[in-house]
Structure formats: structure tokens, C-alpha cells
């Protein structure tokens, strides 16, 4: 198993991104549908994830599942099991590497979500995708954003997922909850974001993709 050379939760916080929160009216299913249907011009943040340089990154997709709860949208996330090769124990979106038989990135995200957490694709209203995100572990990840309408049943694949939980989207779409951290590694300095919520430490690629959702919704 590839061990992370540092514990992100033990690092000092360099600062907080601090941008104002996305306006509450933008965190509604109707507004999100319109935004993805007619995207503005905006600039994604470039990931500084280069722990392992791979000339041919592996295509992968994740589902960014926005659950329509009575008191507002929540984001459904997973905690990966501790024995996995990549991103063990980390907070992740449901997803994984593309297979040859997947029609496209959306098909990969929906298939992986069914396999990992038992979320059937009939519950997912796909809105669109965010820009691809390159991870230090050598993946080119397409974040597929979808609305999820309850009721639905979830069953975690115990070989991959230790826990499934939800975080209010309003919390994640507030720059005051986006911490900036950095670490010195043999290959040089690496900086990343973290968004701690209750007992869950959201950081790295997941936080980086959430930053791009944040910029996309604020634009």
C-alpha cells in the first residue's frame, strides 16, 4: 500500500482562502440547472498535485452527488477504506477509473457510484461536468455533477468504502471554510486545500474539485 509521506491533519494552516460564500439562491436545483446549461466564462484553479509524475494519466470519473434535502442541498461523500492502494482512508466522491466499455465520463461516474455505494443511476439527474482534475497519484479525474432526489437506498462496498455521509453544500461553498496548507516533500513543496467538517477531514483532490465547483458557482 502506498503510504502518504505526511499527515495533513498535523500540518499548520497557512491561511484561509476567505472568499464570500456563494449566495444561497444559487444553491438551488433550478439555479444549478441553469448554470450548467449556460456556463459563464470562468477560470479553474490549477491543482498543484505532483507527488508522482505520470506522462499518461489514467482516465477516471467521480460523481459529485448533490442531494435534495428539505433544508437545502447536501453533498454526499465517502470515506475510503484504510487498505486501498490510492487515497486510502481519505474522503472522496464516489467514482473510479474508466473502463473500455464505459460510453463516456458520465457513464463511468454513474457505474462507479452504483458499484461503490449502491446509488442507482435512476436517482441521478446529471447536470454537467467540471474541468478535469489531475491528481498526484496519476489520475485525470472528470467530476460529474448530478442532483440526487430522495428517497434512495445506499449500500457501501465494504472493500472500498468505510462510510457514507453528507455535508451541507452551503458549508462547502464558503471560502471562509477553505483552509490552505503546504508541505515540503523530497520533490519540492506541495500546497493543497482542506475543508474540515465535524469529524471528517476533506482535503487534497476532493477539496480541489470542490474549489472549482465553488469558483464555477460564484462566477
Secondary structure, 3 states (H helix, E strand, C coil): CCCCCCCHHHCCCCEECCCCCCCHHHCCHHHHHHHHHCCCCCCCCCCCCCCCCCCCCEEEEEEEEEEEECCEEEEEEEEECCCCCCCCCCEECCEEECCCCCCCHHHHHHHHHHHHHCCCHHHEEEEEECCCEECCCCEEEEEEEEEECCCCCCCCCCCCEEEEEEEEHHHHCCHHHCEEEEEEECCEEEEEEEEEECCEEEEHHHHHHHHHHHHHHHC
